[in-house]
Amino acid sequence: MGRKKTVEFDEGPPDDFDPNNPYADPVAMLEHREYLVREKWIQIETAKIIRERLKWCYRIEGVNHLQKCRHLVEQYLEATRGIGWGKDHRPLELHGPKKVVE
């Protein structure tokens, strides 16, 4: 019996979770909740990294930051859209993912 060379993480949602009857399998419900929390933290940390890059760009570019840092501002606004925990009961169109008009 040998050791595994790599660590494997289950990064997806649980397969046996039923959203129509979440309390049918309590283990799957807890795994699903942990999955949702993990995904929220990833979104939050991504937004923090983009914010740090934006601060750096503002400091370096000085008066030209409006033109030179515009792409970071757009990335930051898109990254922060809808990453809250949803306890303020605002409508989804105010803070949810941006809708694509076709």
LUMGUVO-32291 format. One record per atom (N, C-alpha, C, O, CB): residue number from 1; residue in three letters; atom name; x, y, z. Coordinates in steps of 0.001 Angstrom, whole numbers. Glycine has a CB too. Example, Ala and Ser with C-alpha at 12.3 -4.5 7.8 and 13.67 -1.06 7.14 Angstrom:
// LUMGUVO-32291
    i   aa  at       px       py       pz
    1  ALA   N    13190    -5690     7800
    1  ALA  CA    12300    -4500     7800
    1  ALA   C    13200    -3300     7800
    1  ALA   O    14236    -3319     8465
    1  ALA  CB    11308    -4473     9046
    2  SER   N    12850    -2250     7080
    2  SER  CA    13670    -1060     7140
    2  SER   C    12900       30     7870
    2  SER   O    13409     1138     8039
    2  SER  CB    14084     -598     5725
***
This chain:
// LUMGUVO-32291
    i   aa  at       px       py       pz
    1  MET   N      852    -1172        0
    1  MET  CA        0        0        0
    1  MET   C      899     1237        0
    1  MET   O     1687     1426      926
    1  MET  CB     -970       -3     1228
    2  GLY   N      791     2057    -1003
    2  GLY  CA     1619     3240    -1117
    2  GLY   C      807     4511     -954
    2  GLY   O     -424     4491     -943
    2  GLY  CB     2333     3249    -2444
    3  ARG   N     1508     5586     -832
    3  ARG  CA      853     6884     -705
    3  ARG   C      533     7450    -2074
    3  ARG   O     1198     7146    -3065
    3  ARG  CB     1732     7861       81
    4  LYS   N     -496     8278    -2108
    4  LYS  CA     -843     8958    -3354
    4  LYS   C      163    10082    -3588
    4  LYS   O      623    10724    -2645
    4  LYS  CB    -2306     9515    -3309
    5  LYS   N      493    10306    -4836
    5  LYS  CA     1467    11334    -5174
    5  LYS   C      848    12729    -5173
    5  LYS   O     1547    13714    -4937
    5  LYS  CB     2081    11042    -6530
    6  THR   N     -445    12824    -5433
    6  THR  CA    -1113    14116    -5468
    6  THR   C    -2350    14083    -4588
    6  THR   O    -2889    13021    -4279
    6  THR  CB    -1486    14499    -6909
    7  VAL   N    -2780    15250    -4197
    7  VAL  CA    -4010    15399    -3433
    7  VAL   C    -5110    15764    -4410
    7  VAL   O    -4942    16666    -5231
    7  VAL  CB    -3866    16476    -2305
    8  GLU   N    -6225    15077    -4327
    8  GLU  CA    -7349    15345    -5217
    8  GLU   C    -8458    16032    -4430
    8  GLU   O    -8856    15573    -3359
    8  GLU  CB    -7866    14035    -5872
    9  PHE   N    -8951    17143    -4983
    9  PHE  CA   -10037    17883    -4367
    9  PHE   C   -11287    17730    -5212
    9  PHE   O   -11226    17758    -6441
    9  PHE  CB    -9668    19368    -4195
   10  ASP   N   -12406    17571    -4554
   10  ASP  CA   -13684    17524    -5240
   10  ASP   C   -14184    18958    -5353
   10  ASP   O   -14686    19521    -4380
   10  ASP  CB   -14718    16605    -4487
   11  GLU   N   -14051    19549    -6529
   11  GLU  CA   -14366    20963    -6693
   11  GLU   C   -15779    21222    -7172
   11  GLU   O   -16199    22378    -7225
   11  GLU  CB   -13410    21578    -7644
   12  GLY   N   -16518    20203    -7517
   12  GLY  CA   -17865    20385    -8017
   12  GLY   C   -18909    20205    -6932
   12  GLY   O   -18597    19777    -5821
   12  GLY  CB   -18128    19429    -9139
   13  PRO   N   -20148    20533    -7258
   13  PRO  CA   -21224    20319    -6285
   13  PRO   C   -21483    18828    -6108
   13  PRO   O   -21125    18037    -6980
   13  PRO  CB   -22519    21038    -6731
   14  PRO   N   -22094    18433    -5001
   14  PRO  CA   -22369    17005    -4787
   14  PRO   C   -23364    16486    -5830
   14  PRO   O   -24301    17185    -6215
   14  PRO  CB   -22919    16765    -3356
   15  ASP   N   -23145    15272    -6269
   15  ASP  CA   -23990    14689    -7314
   15  ASP   C   -25359    14277    -6796
   15  ASP   O   -26339    14311    -7541
   15  ASP  CB   -23302    13491    -7926
   16  ASP   N   -25438    13887    -5526
   16  ASP  CA   -26683    13341    -5002
   16  ASP   C   -27563    14375    -4302
   16  ASP   O   -28494    13996    -3590
   16  ASP  CB   -26376    12232    -4053
   17  PHE   N   -27297    15672    -4482
   17  PHE  CA   -28120    16707    -3853
   17  PHE   C   -29363    16953    -4694
   17  PHE   O   -29272    17158    -5905
   17  PHE  CB   -27318    18022    -3673
   18  ASP   N   -30524    16932    -4049
   18  ASP  CA   -31794    17187    -4728
   18  ASP   C   -32318    18542    -4275
   18  ASP   O   -32748    18672    -3129
   18  ASP  CB   -32836    16057    -4433
   19  PRO   N   -32296    19573    -5153
   19  PRO  CA   -32757    20899    -4731
   19  PRO   C   -34255    20950    -4414
   19  PRO   O   -34691    21824    -3664
   19  PRO  CB   -32440    21909    -5807
   20  ASN   N   -35042    20038    -4968
   20  ASN  CA   -36477    20021    -4677
   20  ASN   C   -36770    19482    -3285
   20  ASN   O   -37765    19864    -2669
   20  ASN  CB   -37210    19188    -5711
   21  ASN   N   -35913    18599    -2783
   21  ASN  CA   -36070    18036    -1452
   21  ASN   C   -34701    18047     -765
   21  ASN   O   -34060    17002     -653
   21  ASN  CB   -36667    16587    -1515
   22  PRO   N   -34246    19230     -301
   22  PRO  CA   -32880    19329      215
   22  PRO   C   -32645    18550     1498
   22  PRO   O   -31505    18180     1778
   22  PRO  CB   -32540    20756      448
   23  TYR   N   -33676    18288     2284
   23  TYR  CA   -33494    17615     3565
   23  TYR   C   -33568    16096     3450
   23  TYR   O   -33484    15401     4462
   23  TYR  CB   -34531    18098     4545
   24  ALA   N   -33722    15570     2241
   24  ALA  CA   -33791    14115     2068
   24  ALA   C   -32453    13469     2428
   24  ALA   O   -32421    12408     3051
   24  ALA  CB   -34183    13758      617
   25  ASP   N   -31359    14103     2039
   25  ASP  CA   -30028    13582     2347
   25  ASP   C   -29248    14689     3060
   25  ASP   O   -28728    15588     2400
   25  ASP  CB   -29278    13102     1041
   26  PRO   N   -29154    14643     4392
   26  PRO  CA   -28501    15728     5125
   26  PRO   C   -27022    15881     4787
   26  PRO   O   -26503    16997     4813
   26  PRO  CB   -28651    15502     6599
   27  VAL   N   -26338    14792     4474
   27  VAL  CA   -24916    14882     4130
   27  VAL   C   -24746    15625     2815
   27  VAL   O   -23858    16469     2688
   27  VAL  CB   -24280    13475     4039
   28  ALA   N   -25589    15318     1837
   28  ALA  CA   -25518    16010      547
   28  ALA   C   -25879    17485      710
   28  ALA   O   -25303    18342       40
   28  ALA  CB   -26457    15342     -481
   29  MET   N   -26836    17787     1603
   29  MET  CA   -27211    19177     1839
   29  MET   C   -26034    19961     2426
   29  MET   O   -25773    21087     2003
   29  MET  CB   -28428    19252     2780
   30  LEU   N   -25324    19378     3394
   30  LEU  CA   -24171    20053     3981
   30  LEU   C   -23038    20196     2974
   30  LEU   O   -22369    21229     2949
   30  LEU  CB   -23683    19297     5207
   31  GLU   N   -22811    19192     2152
   31  GLU  CA   -21786    19290     1115
   31  GLU   C   -22129    20376      106
   31  GLU   O   -21247    21102     -353
   31  GLU  CB   -21616    17949      403
   32  HIS   N   -23417    20489     -243
   32  HIS  CA   -23843    21530    -1179
   32  HIS   C   -23654    22915     -570
   32  HIS   O   -23231    23848    -1251
   32  HIS  CB   -25311    21324    -1583
   33  ARG   N   -23969    23041      706
   33  ARG  CA   -23788    24334     1373
   33  ARG   C   -22311    24705     1431
   33  ARG   O   -21953    25860     1205
   33  ARG  CB   -24384    24299     2794
   34  GLU   N   -21450    23733     1733
   34  GLU  CA   -20009    23993     1737
   34  GLU   C   -19517    24379      345
   34  GLU   O   -18652    25244      206
   34  GLU  CB   -19244    22761     2243
   35  TYR   N   -20064    23744     -676
   35  TYR  CA   -19699    24086    -2052
   35  TYR   C   -20069    25534    -2368
   35  TYR   O   -19272    26265    -2954
   35  TYR  CB   -20391    23134    -3044
   36  LEU   N   -21287    25951    -1977
   36  LEU  CA   -21718    27326    -2244
   36  LEU   C   -20844    28341    -1514
   36  LEU   O   -20481    29371    -2082
   36  LEU  CB   -23180    27510    -1835
   37  VAL   N   -20506    28056     -262
   37  VAL  CA   -19657    28958      510
   37  VAL   C   -18265    29038     -106
   37  VAL   O   -17687    30120     -198
   37  VAL  CB   -19568    28495     1975
   38  ARG   N   -17727    27900     -527
   38  ARG  CA   -16404    27879    -1152
   38  ARG   C   -16393    28710    -2442
   38  ARG   O   -15442    29450    -2694
   38  ARG  CB   -15977    26426    -1451
   39  GLU   N   -17440    28590    -3250
   39  GLU  CA   -17510    29356    -4490
   39  GLU   C   -17628    30855    -4212
   39  GLU   O   -17026    31663    -4920
   39  GLU  CB   -18694    28884    -5335
   40  LYS   N   -18398    31233    -3190
   40  LYS  CA   -18507    32651    -2822
   40  LYS   C   -17158    33198    -2387
   40  LYS   O   -16787    34305    -2777
   40  LYS  CB   -19540    32844    -1699
   41  TRP   N   -16414    32436    -1579
   41  TRP  CA   -15096    32905    -1127
   41  TRP   C   -14129    33045    -2291
   41  TRP   O   -13307    33961    -2301
   41  TRP  CB   -14514    31947      -85
   42  ILE   N   -14214    32164    -3260
   42  ILE  CA   -13355    32286    -4435
   42  ILE   C   -13677    33570    -5187
   42  ILE   O   -12765    34274    -5620
   42  ILE  CB   -13519    31065    -5361
   43  GLN   N   -14961    33885    -5349
   43  GLN  CA   -15359    35124    -6019
   43  GLN   C   -14889    36351    -5247
   43  GLN   O   -14423    37321    -5844
   43  GLN  CB   -16876    35169    -6193
   44  ILE   N   -15010    36311    -3929
   44  ILE  CA   -14597    37441    -3104
   44  ILE   C   -13092    37656    -3198
   44  ILE   O   -12639    38791    -3347
   44  ILE  CB   -15010    37220    -1646
   45  GLU   N   -12321    36591    -3113
   45  GLU  CA   -10862    36717    -3177
   45  GLU   C   -10400    37161    -4565
   45  GLU   O    -9414    37889    -4681
   45  GLU  CB   -10198    35386    -2807
   46  THR   N   -11092    36736    -5610
   46  THR  CA   -10765    37205    -6959
   46  THR   C   -10988    38701    -7064
   46  THR   O   -10167    39413    -7642
   46  THR  CB   -11607    36466    -8014
   47  ALA   N   -12092    39185    -6512
   47  ALA  CA   -12362    40621    -6534
   47  ALA   C   -11310    41393    -5740
   47  ALA   O   -10928    42495    -6135
   47  ALA  CB   -13759    40908    -5974
   48  LYS   N   -10839    40834    -4631
   48  LYS  CA    -9792    41499    -3849
   48  LYS   C    -8489    41612    -4630
   48  LYS   O    -7813    42639    -4571
   48  LYS  CB    -9548    40745    -2546
   49  ILE   N    -8136    40557    -5361
   49  ILE  CA    -6910    40594    -6161
   49  ILE   C    -7015    41658    -7253
   49  ILE   O    -6064    42406    -7482
   49  ILE  CB    -6629    39210    -6787
   50  ILE   N    -8159    41731    -7924
   50  ILE  CA    -8346    42749    -8962
   50  ILE   C    -8308    44138    -8345
   50  ILE   O    -7765    45063    -8950
   50  ILE  CB    -9679    42532    -9710
   51  ARG   N    -8878    44307    -7145
   51  ARG  CA    -8843    45608    -6475
   51  ARG   C    -7414    46035    -6151
   51  ARG   O    -7067    47205    -6306
   51  ARG  CB    -9673    45566    -5194
   52  GLU   N    -6589    45096    -5705
   52  GLU  CA    -5189    45427    -5418
   52  GLU   C    -4452    45852    -6691
   52  GLU   O    -3657    46792    -6666
   52  GLU  CB    -4475    44222    -4770
   53  ARG   N    -4715    45162    -7798
   53  ARG  CA    -4099    45555    -9071
   53  ARG   C    -4573    46936    -9502
   53  ARG   O    -3801    47718   -10058
   53  ARG  CB    -4418    44524   -10165
   54  LEU   N    -5849    47234    -9244
   54  LEU  CA    -6402    48542    -9594
   54  LEU   C    -5766    49645    -8752
   54  LEU   O    -5463    50716    -9278
   54  LEU  CB    -7926    48547    -9409
   55  LYS   N    -5558    49408    -7461
   55  LYS  CA    -4875    50389    -6613
   55  LYS   C    -3468    50653    -7123
   55  LYS   O    -3028    51801    -7192
   55  LYS  CB    -4825    49906    -5156
   56  TRP   N    -2767    49586    -7480
   56  TRP  CA    -1411    49720    -7991
   56  TRP   C    -1406    50531    -9283
   56  TRP   O     -552    51397    -9474
   56  TRP  CB     -783    48336    -8223
   57  CYS   N    -2365    50250   -10170
   57  CYS  CA    -2459    50971   -11441
   57  CYS   C    -2738    52455   -11203
   57  CYS   O    -2144    53304   -11869
   57  CYS  CB    -3560    50358   -12326
   58  TYR   N    -3628    52781   -10269
   58  TYR  CA    -3918    54186    -9963
   58  TYR   C    -2668    54898    -9474
   58  TYR   O    -2400    56031    -9874
   58  TYR  CB    -5032    54294    -8911
   59  ARG   N    -1899    54237    -8607
   59  ARG  CA     -693    54870    -8075
   59  ARG   C      361    55076    -9151
   59  ARG   O      994    56130    -9205
   59  ARG  CB     -117    54034    -6947
   60  ILE   N      552    54097    -9993
   60  ILE  CA     1602    54164   -11005
   60  ILE   C     1239    55143   -12118
   60  ILE   O     2087    55933   -12534
   60  ILE  CB     1860    52779   -11592
   61  GLU   N       20    55112   -12602
   61  GLU  CA     -370    55897   -13771
   61  GLU   C     -644    57362   -13460
   61  GLU   O     -546    58208   -14349
   61  GLU  CB    -1584    55294   -14396
   62  GLY   N     -979    57672   -12234
   62  GLY  CA    -1202    59079   -11867
   62  GLY   C    -2394    59674   -12597
   62  GLY   O    -3501    59139   -12536
   62  GLY  CB       41    59906   -12163
   63  VAL   N    -2160    60793   -13294
   63  VAL  CA    -3264    61504   -13934
   63  VAL   C    -3826    60760   -15141
   63  VAL   O    -4925    61078   -15594
   63  VAL  CB    -2810    62878   -14357
   64  ASN   N    -3113    59795   -15664
   64  ASN  CA    -3582    59027   -16826
   64  ASN   C    -4364    57778   -16430
   64  ASN   O    -4646    56929   -17276
   64  ASN  CB    -2403    58628   -17690
   65  HIS   N    -4717    57660   -15149
   65  HIS  CA    -5367    56433   -14696
   65  HIS   C    -6727    56202   -15343
   65  HIS   O    -7166    55056   -15438
   65  HIS  CB    -5524    56466   -13204
   66  LEU   N    -7400    57248   -15787
   66  LEU  CA    -8713    57062   -16400
   66  LEU   C    -8627    56254   -17691
   66  LEU   O    -9496    55427   -17967
   66  LEU  CB    -9357    58412   -16678
   67  GLN   N    -7587    56491   -18476
   67  GLN  CA    -7430    55742   -19718
   67  GLN   C    -6702    54416   -19490
   67  GLN   O    -7101    53389   -20038
   67  GLN  CB    -6677    56580   -20743
   68  LYS   N    -5649    54434   -18696
   68  LYS  CA    -4778    53263   -18586
   68  LYS   C    -5338    52168   -17681
   68  LYS   O    -4956    51007   -17824
   68  LYS  CB    -3433    53685   -18075
   69  CYS   N    -6231    52507   -16758
   69  CYS  CA    -6750    51519   -15807
   69  CYS   C    -8208    51153   -16067
   69  CYS   O    -8833    50476   -15252
   69  CYS  CB    -6610    52042   -14397
   70  ARG   N    -8741    51590   -17177
   70  ARG  CA   -10156    51358   -17467
   70  ARG   C   -10486    49856   -17517
   70  ARG   O   -11540    49437   -17040
   70  ARG  CB   -10533    52024   -18799
   71  HIS   N    -9588    49055   -18093
   71  HIS  CA    -9863    47615   -18192
   71  HIS   C    -9930    46965   -16809
   71  HIS   O   -10709    46036   -16596
   71  HIS  CB    -8784    46924   -19043
   72  LEU   N    -9115    47453   -15873
   72  LEU  CA    -9171    46910   -14512
   72  LEU   C   -10448    47329   -13792
   72  LEU   O   -11012    46559   -13013
   72  LEU  CB    -7953    47365   -13711
   73  VAL   N   -10901    48554   -14056
   73  VAL  CA   -12154    49013   -13446
   73  VAL   C   -13317    48149   -13931
   73  VAL   O   -14171    47745   -13142
   73  VAL  CB   -12415    50507   -13778
   74  GLU   N   -13342    47869   -15240
   74  GLU  CA   -14414    47033   -15783
   74  GLU   C   -14347    45612   -15218
   74  GLU   O   -15378    45016   -14906
   74  GLU  CB   -14335    46994   -17316
   75  GLN   N   -13135    45073   -15089
   75  GLN  CA   -12984    43740   -14492
   75  GLN   C   -13455    43738   -13041
   75  GLN   O   -14135    42808   -12607
   75  GLN  CB   -11517    43275   -14571
   76  TYR   N   -13097    44774   -12296
   76  TYR  CA   -13472    44842   -10885
   76  TYR   C   -14985    44967   -10719
   76  TYR   O   -15576    44310    -9862
   76  TYR  CB   -12770    46022   -10205
   77  LEU   N   -15608    45812   -11540
   77  LEU  CA   -17060    45964   -11455
   77  LEU   C   -17768    44658   -11800
   77  LEU   O   -18754    44295   -11158
   77  LEU  CB   -17535    47082   -12387
   78  GLU   N   -17270    43958   -12805
   78  GLU  CA   -17876    42670   -13174
   78  GLU   C   -17636    41618   -12088
   78  GLU   O   -18503    40783   -11830
   78  GLU  CB   -17309    42175   -14523
   79  ALA   N   -16463    41658   -11455
   79  ALA  CA   -16150    40674   -10413
   79  ALA   C   -16968    40914    -9148
   79  ALA   O   -17279    39959    -8436
   79  ALA  CB   -14661    40713   -10080
   80  THR   N   -17321    42154    -8852
   80  THR  CA   -18071    42441    -7632
   80  THR   C   -19573    42364    -7839
   80  THR   O   -20332    42487    -6878
   80  THR  CB   -17704    43804    -7112
   81  ARG   N   -20009    42169    -9043
   81  ARG  CA   -21442    42112    -9317
   81  ARG   C   -22018    40787    -8821
   81  ARG   O   -21690    39724    -9349
   81  ARG  CB   -21717    42291   -10828
   82  GLY   N   -22869    40857    -7813
   82  GLY  CA   -23582    39667    -7350
   82  GLY   C   -22785    38730    -6462
   82  GLY   O   -23129    37551    -6378
   82  GLY  CB   -24055    38915    -8509
   83  ILE   N   -21726    39199    -5787
   83  ILE  CA   -20976    38282    -4945
   83  ILE   C   -21348    38410    -3481
   83  ILE   O   -20721    37771    -2635
   83  ILE  CB   -19504    38515    -5115
   84  GLY   N   -22346    39212    -3157
   84  GLY  CA   -22768    39332    -1772
   84  GLY   C   -23468    38063    -1314
   84  GLY   O   -23722    37156    -2107
   84  GLY  CB   -23686    40540    -1592
   85  TRP   N   -23770    38014      -41
   85  TRP  CA   -24383    36821      525
   85  TRP   C   -25895    36812      367
   85  TRP   O   -26537    35828      736
   85  TRP  CB   -24026    36703     1980
   86  GLY   N   -26489    37880     -172
   86  GLY  CA   -27901    37871     -492
   86  GLY   C   -28820    38113      678
   86  GLY   O   -29987    37726      620
   86  GLY  CB   -28244    36599    -1102
   87  LYS   N   -28342    38743     1749
   87  LYS  CA   -29191    38962     2912
   87  LYS   C   -29897    40319     2873
   87  LYS   O   -30701    40621     3755
   87  LYS  CB   -28366    38850     4177
   88  ASP   N   -29608    41131     1871
   88  ASP  CA   -30218    42458     1837
   88  ASP   C   -31519    42480     1049
   88  ASP   O   -32182    43516     1011
   88  ASP  CB   -29253    43453     1246
   89  HIS   N   -31908    41377      421
   89  HIS  CA   -33173    41206     -283
   89  HIS   C   -33378    42218    -1395
   89  HIS   O   -34509    42605    -1688
   89  HIS  CB   -34307    41296      685
   90  ARG   N   -32281    42651    -2018
   90  ARG  CA   -32429    43515    -3180
   90  ARG   C   -32816    42655    -4382
   90  ARG   O   -32495    41467    -4434
   90  ARG  CB   -31116    44312    -3460
   91  PRO   N   -33508    43263    -5349
   91  PRO  CA   -33833    42493    -6556
   91  PRO   C   -32561    42051    -7279
   91  PRO   O   -31555    42760    -7262
   91  PRO  CB   -34719    43326    -7505
   92  LEU   N   -32609    40892    -7906
   92  LEU  CA   -31439    40325    -8565
   92  LEU   C   -30931    41210    -9700
   92  LEU   O   -29733    41214    -9983
   92  LEU  CB   -31765    38947    -9097
   93  GLU   N   -31827    41965   -10360
   93  GLU  CA   -31370    42805   -11473
   93  GLU   C   -30490    43971   -11004
   93  GLU   O   -29780    44568   -11814
   93  GLU  CB   -32572    43347   -12237
   94  LEU   N   -30528    44299    -9713
   94  LEU  CA   -29668    45366    -9207
   94  LEU   C   -28265    44876    -8883
   94  LEU   O   -27307    45638    -9011
   94  LEU  CB   -30284    45987    -7977
   95  HIS   N   -28122    43624    -8468
   95  HIS  CA   -26811    43155    -8043
   95  HIS   C   -26431    41805    -8631
   95  HIS   O   -25373    41271    -8298
   95  HIS  CB   -26768    43075    -6557
   96  GLY   N   -27256    41248    -9487
   96  GLY  CA   -26981    39934   -10061
   96  GLY   C   -26050    39998   -11250
   96  GLY   O   -25517    41060   -11572
   96  GLY  CB   -28259    39274   -10466
   97  PRO   N   -25853    38877   -11900
   97  PRO  CA   -24991    38858   -13085
   97  PRO   C   -25540    39767   -14175
   97  PRO   O   -26751    39932   -14322
   97  PRO  CB   -24845    37429   -13620
   98  LYS   N   -24634    40343   -14923
   98  LYS  CA   -25035    41265   -15983
   98  LYS   C   -25746    40498   -17091
   98  LYS   O   -25266    39460   -17546
   98  LYS  CB   -23808    42024   -16548
   99  LYS   N   -26893    41017   -17522
   99  LYS  CA   -27668    40352   -18561
   99  LYS   C   -27141    40747   -19932
   99  LYS   O   -26853    41916   -20189
   99  LYS  CB   -29162    40699   -18436
  100  VAL   N   -27021    39770   -20794
  100  VAL  CA   -26547    40015   -22149
  100  VAL   C   -27756    40245   -23035
  100  VAL   O   -28641    39392   -23113
  100  VAL  CB   -25678    38831   -22675
  101  VAL   N   -27804    41393   -23704
  101  VAL  CA   -28912    41724   -24590
  101  VAL   C   -28580    41205   -25977
  101  VAL   O   -27549    41552   -26552
  101  VAL  CB   -29186    43260   -24615
  102  GLU   N   -29455    40377   -26503
  102  GLU  CA   -29205    39799   -27845
  102  GLU   C   -29997    40484   -28897
  102  GLU   O   -29906    40125   -30071
  102  GLU  CB   -29525    38328   -27870
***
